[in-house]
């Protein structure tokens, strides 16, 4: 195999790969052995015709075409290994010529990432404070969850649970026809349409109301926007939520390990503080990463960007599929082409890729790694915390791809921890994979900040 390499710029190279005749014949012989088992050639039992007969019967070009599906990727892979290229996207491969057989492969390689003075980034995290008003709101939420619905003989008020029969007509078409529907009346709800709840305030048990509402701008079914829906609603029952008293008995009924209201308030404050701290830590991590990536210039290979655009669109298609909507239907509803959608998500793809490459470079510089033992320990932890224990989740993550995913998650987590430690000025010296000291507290003047 003869290989020549041409630098194309933007971290892409063109490999011209010429296959030597003996190597080509080896591939063709493998194809012959597969084909001879499934074709019928007059005068020969299936699987017994010699290769030269099969080649005359099919034609050498047909035999070669059959070989190309496996030959192109395998030869390209070997060429990449021989050239020791660190590939970051699926190569674009084509047959350049048949005689001699020559393959052209456009390969995206890992682009260089210059982090700059990332060790000098300094930022302050948020100070988390919990007010008694927040505790009160949390307490009211718990009361609401513990409340019971009880029938009342009065007109409907916001917050009530009503049982109703509802019918909706758009022109002559019935779009809603349900009986015995339970509906918590909220003035802010847009279900089924904005203003629906308001039209039912004051209705009594057994009352029938008729009213019209229009489908608003931004409604999921674009063809309905601006049309009027004529509703007929019959209220069958009205219930209000009865809330428990806020006392020691209520506190002890929650199974939160407390016996008094004072202990409950203290527990709620502790939980709120922990929750707020996690959210603040997450925002701080994001701020540090954004500050770092904002300083970095990475020349992304076009192939890599195109692959990521395709990946994002696949994610969107899967999300739409879960809502029983195809990508074609979505594009038709929003009035966009595939090309327009690709251009919309391209900046997201570039941001994702840049962020990922920056994080990988930080991990390399800081000597951060994840061992198989680390992955196993994390899998055990996930199994213990999940409802399935050592069941389905543990088995899923124990697959080869699952372990790789857990390993990537651990590497990202450790890299984020290192970056935030540096940003807070708390970093101690770390030795990178190259053997150099890569971080030390108090180097130079702090930069960045918030």
ABEGO torsion letter per residue (X at the ends): XBBBBBBAEGGBBBBBBBBBAAAAAAAAAAAAAAAAAABBBBGBBBGABBAAAAAAAAEAAAAAAAAAAAAAAAAAAAAAAAAGBBBABBBBBBBABAOBBBBBBBBBBBBBBBAEBAAABBBBBBBBBBBAAAAAAAAAAAAAAABBBBBBBBBBBBGBBBBBBBBBBBEABBABBBBGBBBBBBAABAOABBGAAAAABGBBBGBBBBBBBBBBBGBABAAABGBBBBBBBBBABBBBBBBBBBBAAAAAAAGAGBABAAAAAAAAAAAAAAAAAAAAAAAAAAAAAAAAAAABBBBBBAAAAAAAAAAAAAAAAAAAAAAGBBAAAAAAAAGBBAAAAAAAAAAAAAAAAAAAAAAAAAAAAAGBBBBAAAAAAAAAAAAAABAAEABAAAAAAABAAAAAAAAAAAAAAAAAAAAAAAAAGABBBBBBAAGBBABBBGBEBBBEEX
